[in-house]
Structures are given as C-alpha cells and as structure tokens.
Amino acid sequence: MKKYQMLIGGQWVDALDDRTFDTENPFTGTAWAQIPRASARDVDRAVVAAAQAFNAPSWSALSASARGALIRRFADLLTINADRLADIETRDNGKLIAEMRGQLRYMPQWYYYFAGLADKVEGRVIPIDKPGVFNFTREEPLGVVAAITPWNSPLMLATWKLAPALAAGNTIVWKPSEFSSASALEFGALFEEAGFPPGVVNIVTGFGNEIGEHLVSHPGVDKIAFTGGDRTGQSVYQIAARSIKPVTLELGGKSANIVFEDAVLDDAVKGVVSGIFAASGQTCIAGSRALVHRSIYPAFVDALVAFARTARIGDPSRDDTQVGPITTRPQLAKILEYIEIANAEGAKLALGGKRATDPACGEGWFVEPTIFTDVGPKMRIAQEEVFGPVLAIIPFESDEEAIEIANGTIYGLAAGVWTQSITRALTMSQKLKAGTVWINTYRAVSYMSPFGGFKRSGIGRESGLSAIREYLQEKSVWIDISGSVPNPFVQR
C-alpha cells in the first residue's frame, strides 16, 4: 500500500503524531493508500510556512511577469502529467476516466489564463478633488489563502482557487477532502518540480472535524476559499466572520433543467441525462430537477427512461463506462435514504431505485440511475440536494410556473433551458435566480467565464476575470505634492 506525505514548507512530511488513515477505491471497496492524518499542530506549521513564504523575497520580490512565468511552467508540467493524474483521481474517487482525462487535459488552461493575468493587475490614478494631492490605488494580494476542497472533483475545484490566488501573489494552505487526498498530494509535487519557492503551496490532509475549524479560524490565514455543502459552508462563513476574514463559498445546488414544448426532444433528453447521470450525479451543478412542459411530458419521460436504460454502469477506469460508483460509503447510504424518502412521499419510480447489483459493478458502491416522475415541487426529493444519480421530473403548464418552480428552492447555482425561442431563452436567463444559466446545453464551464451561486449556493465567483479580484485587496495612496504642510487641525 502506497504511503503519502504532506507538503509543508517545501518538505514532504508525516503528521507530527504519525497518524494516518486509509483511502479506498470506490470501485473495489478496498484500501489502496495511506494518507497523513493531520492535527491542529500540522495546520499551524503549514500556516506559518505559508506566511513566511508570502513575506520572503523569493516570492514577494518576484515581478508579476516572473510569477506568471512560474505558473506557466506549472501548467506545462500539468499538461505532461494530465493522464497520470486522471488515473490516480479515478482510482481515488471513482469518477469516470473519460471525464477525468477531459478535466485534467483542460485544466492547464486555468493556469495559462491566470498566468497571463498576473501582470495585468493594475491600480488607477484618481483625479481627486483635493488640490495639491496625488491619489492612486494599488491592488495587493491578501496573504495566506486557505483552500478547502471536496471529494467529487478535487483537482479541478482546487485549480479554480489556486490559479487566481497564486496569480494575485498569495500563498496557499490547501486541505483536500479526506476521501480524495492522494491525487491532491500527487498534484502538489508538480509545484515543487515547477520551481515554486518553499511554502508557497502547502497541503495538509486529514478530517474536517479535526482540523477544518482550526484552519478557518487560524489568525495567520487571511482568506478562505471553500467548496462543499451549504451546511458546512454556513459553518465556515460563521467561523470566518469571527475574525472578519473574506470568503469565497461555492456550495450546493438543486438545479432545474427546464424543457419547453418547443425544445428539440432528442437534444433535451441527452442534456437532462448528462446533467444528472454524468459523474453519477455527484456534482454541485447536477440538473437534479427536470421541469417538463405538460404537453410533452409523457413523450419526454418515455424517451428519457428508454435512453437512461442504455447507460453502461461499471468500472470507471474503462473508457466505455458511462456511470461510475459513488465516491464514499456515507454518500451511498445518503442516496439510498433519499430514494426511500421519495417513495414514501408518493413520487412514482420510473427507473432504478436501488443499489446496483450488475456483475460489472463488482464490490463497488453503485446506485442505479434513478428517475422519479410526478414529483411535487415541495417534496424533499425536489428541494434537497441528493448528490447522486437521482432525477426528479416535475410537470409545468406555463413559463411563469416554470420560473416559480425553478426559483422555489434555497439554492441558486445553475439552471438549464431547452427551447428554440430566443425570446424565451433571454427571458428565462433574466428571471432564473441562478449564477449560471445554460441554454440548449448543460455542464459547460470555462476558465474564461465566472462561476458561482445565488442564494444559499454561495458567495463570490471562480474563473474568469472576476476570480482574481477575489484574491486582491485595494489600497488607496495619498501624496501631498503642494510643497506646504496643511493646517493639522483641518481635515482636507
């Protein structure tokens, strides 16, 4: 069994108390690697290392252009290692190898993009209304950023934080999920190989209930960037507020995929399937509610169920597998519980509904692709985030009703709209309370476009020009150029 170490201050180290925990392969259900189990003392030394690196000339005295060049060097190494890291991530969290290769091969673009922004961060000269004064602003890094990432797409979601934070000149303490730490530690080795100064990127591994609060509340941490469930995000927000730390929170969703009567049926079916069964529904943007116009409801349901039945479930390391395992044992139990809840609420089970027993699933943690029809908008299955391959189909009569149902949850992360009407598309994009609205597509993301949520789905934006500002603070500088000292008792 492979034994990993943490990255702290440019050194690969064990936990100070030598504790470890096993990480399991969701397809086989067996342990394959040992991960350091950090304590608060390990967090302390990581934060100290990051703070020292932030102030050290090897990082702080780098020109913005040189910092960008260093990030580009990392992106080059990531390109070379993409497929190797994809294999490790599939083994660690059970995501499909086809999806992981796609993610890892695309991921360098975030670092190239933000490397290019590093020397585009500019202040401004303000034509101030005070005579004899020159006023300008500076954009400066915040300091030590604590990046906390979940288990479903650990490297991609870390990249959304690390790339802009490093481009802005910050240093990092990264805590990946205890369920997907191996790929993070392999990823961290590339920063060392790229030549980042020691302590600029630090990785501590362990359990959230043991080190999470200590990291968030640490006086040496200047900013929190968190992706995860909304309840945990609420706790992170409350803890950070005690010391007035800025936060970026990318949280849960209950996204609506809305199919209108004028939609191209085959395209909409594929889009809804992609939205919920890709990644086995284990994504914050999962289109877990399909809102379907009543006039096409029977035909759409029949086509959707027939298409979903063809999904190939099994070994995520095979290129032809379409539905992989659930990443963690607790998540498997949670999904099965929600299926029981939906049945008890009176939703009609049209497909799946139990743990998969296909021989191709081996001993893995699989749930059959599951579809419930005739779901009421207020049912728990339509309101709460399941985070699994479970779709709730809800009929609607009018555009206004579709908007009311879509907006009728505590979440506002994403939404999909399937229509051939440009008027309807633009109207829906305006009225849907979601940070991302896809029209006749779903799950598209880019390093160039901002991503984040409304309502309980989060605060702040990741990716695009907006993201780098999440890791900067503005300073106003005043210089007296009048040549005379003003009256000290009069405010200018």
Secondary structure by P-SEA (a helix, b strand, c coil): cbbbbbbccccccccccbbbbbbbcccccccccccccccaaaaaaaaaaaaaaaaccccccccaaaaaaaaaaaaaaaaaaaaaaaaaaaaaccccaaaaaaaaaacaaaaaaaaaaccccbbbbbcccccccccbbbbbbccbbbbbbccccaaaaaaacaaaaaaabbbbbccccccccaaaaaaaaaaaaaccccccbbbbbccccccaaaaaacccccbbbbbccaaaaaaaaaaaaccccccccbbbbbcccccccccaaaaaaaaaaaacccccccccccccbbbbcccaaaaaaaaaaaaaaaccccccccccccccccccaaaaaaaaaaaaaaaaacccccccccccccccccccccccbbbbcccccccccccccccccbbbbbbbccaaaaaaaaaccccccccccccccaaaaaaaaaccccccccccccccccccccccccccccccccccaaaaaaabbbbbbbbbcccccccccccc
